[in-house]
């Protein structure tokens, strides 16, 4: 991907939570290419480190560990709350406590990290980028707790943007389907991925670099007047099912 047009973030320190694989690694790589100093954090170290980043282990579900992590940083300009995810699990297949852990990771952990990073970001007049999901804006059977958490994350970001202005900008990337090393677990092999790709108006799944480029933009001076926004990064969304079911104007 040609990043020559990307904004520059030389000298700025960026933390990407969960930035060790998949979308998170793509985000971390994009910030490295923009000239930033990037720290990634997760419970376990990456199997394939992102070149140029520094990794620090932290359990994002442990509030004290999160506070200690940010307190040890000499400074911070950008926080990308990327860590999250969920297995496929219907509501009646697990108890409320199991679903609550999904909400804890995808909503409470970003709140914890943002509060822990607040003083750094306020001094730097920095920004927060939340990594949301289209699941937060539509029914999400099989991942209902995840969708509910992502809906809450979007609202949380909007409230933060008002409370923490003008020192800190807060925005959300509303991400659609992304092709990562785990995509086959969700959609099957190449045929399944190709079939899913055809449902996207742009005809393909996003690459992690696509999400990274959008995150860099929101964190940069090019977005200096953007706060409390939700940027859709989903290739045009989903083709409405009724269009394929309708018989009007179809060729014989």
Beta strands, then each sheet from edge to edge (+ up, - down):
strand 1: 13-17
strand 2: 37-42
strand 3: 53-57
strand 4: 78-81
strand 5: 127-133
strand 6: 169-175
strand 7: 178-179
strand 8: 206-207
strand 9: 230-233
sheet 1: 3+ 2+ 1+ 4+ 5+ 6+ 9+
sheet 2: 7+ 8+
end
